[in-house]
Amino acid sequence: MRVGFICVGNIGRPMAERILGSGLSLVVHDIREEAAAPLVRRGASWAGSPRAVAEQCDVVCTCLPGPGDMEEVVWGRQGLALGIAAGAAYVDFTTNSPTTVKMVHRALAEKGVNMLDAPVSGGMEGAQTGDLTVLVGGDQATLERCRPVLEAVGKTIIHVGGAGAGCVAKITHNCASFSAGLAMIEALTLGVKAGVEPSMLVEVFQKCALGKSFDLHRRLPETLFRGDFEPRFALKWTHKDMLLAADLAREYEVPMALVEACEREMSTAMSRGWGDMDGSIYLTVQEERAGVK
């Protein structure tokens, strides 16, 4: 199996490294050739365009910022759709719009190409350790064919349903997680302002009902609680995920007041020029309003 990987950024590169480390042959492309250089040094082949990747590979993978980027990579002037052959498979690891995924899925099916939408959960940390959860939408036969690739990048593979289902699952999970983060920082600012030491409150939260929260045990102690907002997962991508959730809610006429409130906080943070900082920085807006850190 010859695997292609397009876009090797903070999450894509460690995923591609794990594919390469599993013994699969790998072809890589990124708009910045230097981003792929470490993979090429380890034995991957470089291709100059998404089309060139697709022309060489049985399975083509993308891990892109969002729907617009995915459409450009697929349908652009040197897009992968121009090079991918009938019988090949396309795996999109992007947290994507289910509507976009279904449209691309249908169009590629007409070319004899099977597609999986397979967004991942676990962030940059999980990508580096291989401890990602892969949420797969598409048919079972294509999943089984692509399983060596999926198992190379993720510890847990969940077949969620048909085309687009993986993205629905990822979007709804993320909006719940981000909204829970806002609820948690509201409670923490209240506790601090009411006189409890921040470190003690965090310990209480970690050892009581919230105890299994990844954000509380790892992400926030490394970012918000230290004032270190070097991007693990940038705010602009966090905000994009929330906008996808809000769009999905409107499409299905589901009221989601907490998601709307969380998206407004993120928009405020974005308006301050924080888009390239870690996504947790939007929680500092609540600190400012409460007058505590």
C-alpha positions as CSV (number, residue, x, y, z in Angstrom):
1,M,0.0,0.0,0.0
2,R,1.4,3.4,-1.0
3,V,0.0,6.2,1.1
4,G,-0.1,9.9,0.4
5,F,-0.4,12.6,3.0
6,I,-1.2,16.2,2.2
7,C,-0.7,19.0,4.8
8,V,1.9,18.0,7.4
9,G,1.4,20.7,10.0
10,N,1.3,20.5,13.8
11,I,-1.1,17.5,13.8
12,G,-0.6,16.2,10.2
13,R,3.2,15.8,10.5
14,P,3.2,13.5,13.6
15,M,0.4,11.5,12.0
16,A,2.4,11.1,8.8
17,E,5.5,10.2,10.9
18,R,3.5,7.3,12.5
19,I,2.4,6.1,9.0
20,L,6.0,6.1,7.9
21,G,7.1,4.4,11.1
22,S,4.5,1.6,10.6
23,G,6.4,0.5,7.5
24,L,4.0,1.9,4.9
25,S,5.4,3.7,1.8
26,L,4.6,7.4,2.1
27,V,4.4,10.3,-0.3
28,V,4.0,13.8,1.2
29,H,3.0,17.3,0.1
30,D,2.5,20.6,1.8
31,I,2.2,24.2,0.6
32,R,5.5,24.8,2.6
33,E,8.0,22.2,1.3
34,E,10.2,22.8,4.4
35,A,7.3,21.4,6.6
36,A,7.7,18.1,4.9
37,A,11.5,18.0,5.0
38,P,11.8,16.0,8.2
39,L,9.6,13.3,6.7
40,V,11.6,13.3,3.5
41,R,14.8,12.9,5.5
42,R,13.2,9.8,7.2
43,G,12.4,8.2,3.8
44,A,9.1,9.7,2.6
45,S,8.9,10.8,-1.1
46,W,8.1,14.5,-1.9
47,A,5.4,15.4,-4.5
48,G,5.0,18.9,-5.8
49,S,1.1,19.0,-5.7
50,P,-1.9,17.2,-4.4
51,R,-2.4,15.8,-8.0
52,A,1.1,14.4,-8.0
53,V,0.5,12.7,-4.6
54,A,-2.8,11.1,-5.9
55,E,-1.2,9.9,-9.1
56,Q,1.3,7.8,-7.0
57,C,-0.9,6.5,-4.2
58,D,-3.5,3.8,-3.3
59,V,-4.7,5.8,-0.3
60,V,-4.6,9.6,-0.2
61,C,-4.9,11.3,3.2
62,T,-5.5,15.0,4.0
63,C,-5.4,16.8,7.4
64,L,-6.4,20.4,6.6
65,P,-7.5,23.5,8.5
66,G,-11.1,23.5,7.3
67,P,-13.7,22.9,4.5
68,G,-12.4,25.6,2.1
69,D,-8.9,24.2,2.2
70,M,-10.1,20.7,1.6
71,E,-12.1,21.8,-1.4
72,E,-9.1,23.5,-2.9
73,V,-6.9,20.5,-2.3
74,V,-9.5,18.2,-3.9
75,W,-10.8,20.4,-6.8
76,G,-8.0,23.0,-7.3
77,R,-5.9,23.5,-10.4
78,Q,-3.5,20.8,-9.3
79,G,-6.1,19.1,-7.0
80,L,-6.0,15.5,-6.1
81,A,-9.2,14.7,-8.0
82,L,-7.2,15.2,-11.2
83,G,-4.8,12.5,-10.3
84,I,-6.6,10.0,-8.1
85,A,-7.5,6.7,-9.9
86,A,-10.6,4.6,-9.8
87,G,-10.2,2.1,-7.1
88,A,-8.2,4.4,-4.8
89,A,-9.4,5.6,-1.5
90,Y,-9.4,9.1,0.0
91,V,-9.2,9.6,3.8
92,D,-9.9,13.1,5.1
93,F,-8.7,13.6,8.7
94,T,-10.0,17.3,8.6
95,T,-12.6,18.5,11.1
96,N,-14.8,19.3,8.2
97,S,-18.3,20.4,7.3
98,P,-20.6,17.3,6.9
99,T,-22.3,19.0,3.9
100,T,-18.9,19.5,2.2
101,V,-17.9,15.9,3.0
102,K,-21.0,14.5,1.5
103,M,-20.6,16.6,-1.7
104,V,-17.0,15.4,-2.2
105,H,-17.9,11.8,-1.3
106,R,-20.6,11.8,-4.0
107,A,-18.4,13.4,-6.6
108,L,-15.5,11.0,-6.0
109,A,-17.8,8.0,-6.0
110,E,-18.7,8.9,-9.6
111,K,-15.0,8.5,-10.4
112,G,-14.8,5.1,-8.7
113,V,-13.0,6.5,-5.6
114,N,-14.1,5.6,-2.1
115,M,-13.9,8.2,0.7
116,L,-13.8,8.2,4.5
117,D,-14.2,11.3,6.6
118,A,-12.1,10.5,9.6
119,P,-11.5,13.5,11.9
120,V,-9.3,12.8,14.9
121,S,-9.6,13.7,18.6
122,G,-6.6,14.1,20.9
123,G,-4.9,17.1,19.6
124,M,-1.2,17.6,18.9
125,E,-0.3,15.7,22.0
126,G,-2.3,12.6,20.9
127,A,-0.9,12.9,17.3
128,Q,2.6,12.7,18.7
129,T,2.0,9.7,20.9
130,G,-0.4,7.9,18.5
131,D,-3.1,8.2,21.2
132,L,-5.8,9.6,18.8
133,T,-9.4,8.6,18.5
134,V,-10.4,8.4,14.8
135,L,-14.1,9.0,14.1
136,V,-14.8,7.4,10.8
137,G,-17.7,8.1,8.4
138,G,-18.1,6.0,5.3
139,D,-18.6,2.3,4.3
140,Q,-17.2,-0.6,6.3
141,A,-15.3,-2.1,3.3
142,T,-13.3,1.1,2.8
143,L,-12.6,1.4,6.5
144,E,-11.2,-2.2,6.5
145,R,-9.1,-1.5,3.5
146,C,-7.7,1.7,5.1
147,R,-7.4,0.2,8.6
148,P,-3.5,-0.1,8.4
149,V,-3.4,3.7,7.9
150,L,-6.0,4.4,10.6
151,E,-4.4,2.2,13.1
152,A,-1.0,3.7,12.4
153,V,-2.3,7.2,13.5
154,G,-4.8,6.3,16.2
155,K,-5.3,4.1,19.2
156,T,-9.1,3.9,18.9
157,I,-11.0,3.6,15.6
158,I,-14.8,4.2,15.8
159,H,-17.0,3.6,12.8
160,V,-19.6,6.2,13.4
161,G,-21.8,5.8,10.3
162,G,-22.1,6.8,6.7
163,A,-20.5,9.7,4.8
164,G,-20.3,12.8,7.0
165,A,-21.0,11.0,10.2
166,G,-17.4,11.2,11.4
167,C,-17.5,15.0,11.1
168,V,-20.9,15.2,12.8
169,A,-19.5,13.2,15.7
170,K,-16.3,15.3,15.9
171,I,-18.1,18.7,15.7
172,T,-20.6,17.8,18.4
173,H,-17.9,16.5,20.6
174,N,-15.8,19.6,20.2
175,C,-18.6,22.0,20.9
176,A,-19.5,20.1,24.1
177,S,-15.8,20.2,25.1
178,F,-15.3,23.9,24.4
179,S,-18.6,24.8,26.1
180,A,-17.6,22.8,29.2
181,G,-14.3,24.7,29.3
182,L,-16.2,28.0,29.4
183,A,-18.4,26.6,32.2
184,M,-15.3,25.5,34.1
185,I,-13.5,28.8,33.9
186,E,-16.6,30.6,35.0
187,A,-16.7,28.4,38.1
188,L,-12.9,28.8,38.7
189,T,-13.1,32.6,38.5
190,L,-16.0,32.6,41.0
191,G,-14.1,30.3,43.4
192,V,-10.9,32.4,43.3
193,K,-12.8,35.7,43.7
194,A,-14.6,34.2,46.7
195,G,-11.3,33.5,48.4
196,V,-10.0,30.0,47.5
197,E,-6.5,29.7,46.3
198,P,-6.4,28.8,42.5
199,S,-4.1,25.8,43.0
200,M,-6.5,24.4,45.6
201,L,-9.5,24.9,43.4
202,V,-7.8,23.1,40.6
203,E,-6.9,20.2,42.8
204,V,-10.5,20.0,44.0
205,F,-11.8,20.0,40.4
206,Q,-9.2,17.4,39.4
207,K,-10.1,15.0,42.3
208,C,-13.9,15.4,42.2
209,A,-16.4,14.8,39.5
210,L,-14.5,16.7,36.8
211,G,-11.4,14.5,37.5
212,K,-11.1,12.8,34.1
213,S,-11.1,16.0,32.1
214,F,-8.2,16.1,29.6
215,D,-8.4,19.9,29.7
216,L,-8.2,20.1,33.4
217,H,-5.4,17.6,33.8
218,R,-3.2,18.5,30.9
219,R,-4.2,21.2,28.4
220,L,-5.0,24.0,30.9
221,P,-2.1,23.3,33.3
222,E,0.2,23.7,30.3
223,T,-1.5,26.8,28.9
224,L,-4.0,29.0,30.8
225,F,-2.7,28.2,34.3
226,R,0.9,29.2,33.2
227,G,0.0,32.0,30.9
228,D,1.7,30.1,28.1
229,F,-0.4,30.4,24.9
230,E,2.1,29.1,22.4
231,P,-0.3,27.2,20.1
232,R,-1.0,23.5,20.7
233,F,-4.2,24.0,18.7
234,A,-4.7,27.6,17.6
235,L,-7.7,29.7,18.5
236,K,-8.5,30.2,14.8
237,W,-9.1,26.5,14.4
238,T,-10.9,26.2,17.7
239,H,-13.2,29.0,16.5
240,K,-13.7,27.3,13.1
241,D,-14.9,24.2,14.9
242,M,-17.4,26.2,16.9
243,L,-18.7,27.9,13.7
244,L,-19.2,24.5,12.1
245,A,-21.2,23.4,15.2
246,A,-23.3,26.6,15.0
247,D,-23.9,26.0,11.3
248,L,-24.9,22.4,11.9
249,A,-27.3,23.5,14.7
250,R,-29.0,26.0,12.4
251,E,-29.2,23.4,9.6
252,Y,-31.1,21.0,11.9
253,E,-33.0,23.7,13.8
254,V,-31.5,22.8,17.2
255,P,-31.2,25.6,19.8
256,M,-27.8,25.6,21.4
257,A,-27.5,28.6,23.8
258,L,-24.2,27.4,25.4
259,V,-22.5,26.9,22.0
260,E,-23.6,30.4,20.9
261,A,-22.2,31.9,24.1
262,C,-19.0,30.1,23.7
263,E,-18.7,31.1,20.1
264,R,-19.2,34.8,21.1
265,E,-16.4,34.5,23.6
266,M,-14.1,33.1,20.9
267,S,-15.1,35.9,18.5
268,T,-14.2,38.4,21.1
269,A,-10.7,36.8,21.5
270,M,-10.4,36.6,17.7
271,S,-11.1,40.3,17.4
272,R,-8.1,41.0,19.6
273,G,-5.8,39.4,17.1
274,W,-5.3,36.2,19.1
275,G,-6.1,33.8,16.3
276,D,-2.6,32.2,16.1
277,M,-2.4,31.7,19.9
278,D,-3.5,28.6,21.7
279,G,-7.2,28.1,21.7
280,S,-7.4,28.2,25.5
281,I,-6.6,31.9,25.4
282,Y,-10.3,32.7,24.8
283,L,-11.0,31.7,28.4
284,T,-8.9,34.7,29.6
285,V,-11.9,36.9,28.5
286,Q,-13.8,35.6,31.5
287,E,-10.9,36.2,33.8
288,E,-10.8,39.8,32.7
289,R,-14.5,40.3,33.2
290,A,-14.3,38.7,36.7
291,G,-11.2,40.7,37.6
292,V,-9.2,37.6,38.6
293,K,-6.5,35.3,37.1
